[in-house]
Amino acid sequence: MGSSGSALKVCTDHRGGINWLSLSPDGQHLLTGSEDGTARLWSTSDSQCHGHFQGHESYITFCHLENEVAFTCSADHTIRKWDVMTGQCLAIYRGHTSIVNRILVAKDYLFSGSYDRTARCWSVEKEKQIQEFRGHRNCVLTLAHYSSRDVLDESEEEQEKLNRDFLVTGSTDCTVKVWWVSSGRCYQTLLGHTGAVLCLILDAPNRELFSGSTDYTIRTWNIVTGEQLKVFKEHQGSVICLELVNRYLYSGSADKTVKCWLADTGEQVQTYKTHKHSVSTLKYHAGILFTGSGDACARAFNSKTGVLQRIFRGHKFIINCIQIHNELLYTASHDGTLRIWDVQGICNLSRLFNNRVGCTVQEENGELEAVELK
């Protein structure tokens, strides 16, 4: 399998590894958060850096981009809010007593999870803490949010009357907790994992929560009752990342594979191999599963057949995050670079040949071609 050739562009402005990459809802900008303690704003139209957000006193662990404001969290125990157009720091959220490793923006809420064993809720507009969620015995690693309106049908909603907000947290203490946002009280604790919970995916319309762990399993839960529904056990390493698309669940693991599962039954239907190291990030787009790995390569697989279609080589260290927009693949790495790749051809051919029974598309000698499946 050949590589895809050179990236369209390599952005080398950061002076440290890039830990996260966020795309704005309108698709006009990308935000990178780095080990160098700064965030940078990039235009998707010209791939130029249009903003440099400086102020954190330690490395940035995670970032989130809205159309007009950006949020970053850091090992300096703080979260910052930035004006996208001016680069001005609009607010500093203080309260955590250790590294803030994850943030989530939902409605007018800003949620954060920290190594201090707490999660917190902040008002985006009033720029102050409005709730603290205390109860985990170790670091809070991952977050999800839903409201009762998302999971109740009309008759139940009528009985409920009030629309309640819930925060879901995953921790290295092996538990998932669901919290009432209004009171900060724990609504339920989901027990079953025997390792740290690294990732969460919420499917609110189906009332299901999926959690991935260092115990090599994925577990699915009824988010209303807290009942554990299924355990997916085929991985041979920690489950690092999850993606849910049309009730197909994709899981990336330290065992160097991605697996595809039927969410409804738990049946494993595909395994995507050839990674030389852990799968650190994944994204589904146009029938293609894109992955980033600790082997410094990104890959594109036909999601149906599992056939490797393309390898993207050029990074020096682990790829921490990927995004896809306007048929461009963006890869952010611990080597400090953001690389941009043209995937229009592979996306178009995938759409075409996925509609033809018995065909897929793969790369041979640098050229994309249709291949009949045997």
PyMOL commands that set and color helices and strands:
alter all, ss='L'
color gray80, all
select helices_A, chain A and resi 148-151+154-160+204-206+344-354
alter helices_A, ss='H'
color red, helices_A
select strands_A, chain A and resi 9-11+18-23+29-34+39-43+49-53+60-65+69-74+79-83+89-93+100-106+109-114+118-123+128-134+140-147+165-171+176-180+186-190+197-203+208-213+218-222+228-232+239-245+248-253+258-262+268-272+279-285+288-293+298-302+308-312+319-325+328-333+338-342+359-364+367-372
alter strands_A, ss='S'
color yellow, strands_A
deselect
rebuild
show_as cartoon
